[in-house]
Amino acid sequence: MHVPRPPRVRRPPVRAVAGCAAVLLLLGGAWLWLRDSSLVAVRQVSVSGLSGPDAPRVRAALQDAAQDMTTLHVRSSQLTTAVEPFPAVDSVEAHADFPHKLRIVVHEHAPVGAIAAGSQRIAVAADGTLLRGTPTRGLPTIAIAAPPGGDHLTDRAALRATALLAAAPDALKAKVRRVYIGRRGLTVPLQSGPVLYFGGADRLRAKWTAATVVLGDRSSAGATYVDVRLPERPAAGGLESASADADAEQTADGAQPQGTATQPQTNSAAQP
């Protein structure tokens, strides 16, 4: 039985292979030369997203770092290194506009609270970064014994309070004036509202959600506190005392307290 032989695979000529390799090497070398050549050097740098007292220094540091780059070779790590001395900066991103423009966007840490030690107040970000020089007006306060040093908060209790503020929904965060740790753990008095008891720093988003639900329920109106230490079983309290106080005020004004009845006065000297 005759078995046909498979066709032979024709190999490309050695000269063709060598020629292709030479062309690839030539193109690679040309690309490396063009990538770092003055033909595409960065000459215009725009920086956006800056605020606060360090903004001019941050802009200058980024512009200086970008002068050694090209629009075909943007070194993001070099830009990150340039802003390391500025704790307020969270991250930077760069966008090249061929042939000579570079746009840098700065993302800053957003303050969630203010660390208060005596008369000193320092804004703090969600991750505990201390934002020195950032305005603290309107921020909830977290009191500690001594002013913090360095660029990052180290007080454990203050870090738990910071995490609590970072997890707060905007609608309720605007009503928070301070956070402290009391007998029921993390405690948040709301402006013109009840006191919120959170307990530990676990499941903070679930606890804030539970607090939002309770506060939105009409039956909790007038409560003096809301306990969300167990977010599955939140409790509003102080309703009885609030009702008693209202009755006392009505009685003091001569009004009839709800649920009581007046008795007719009798005159013991009346004649039959």
Helices and strands as residue ranges (DSSP letters): H 14-35, G 38-40, E 44-48, H 55-66, H 76-82, E 89-97, E 101-108, E 111-117, E 120-125, E 130-131, E 141-143, H 156-167, H 170-173, E 178-182, E 185-189, E 195-199, H 204-215, G 218-220, E 225-227, E 235-237, H 239-252
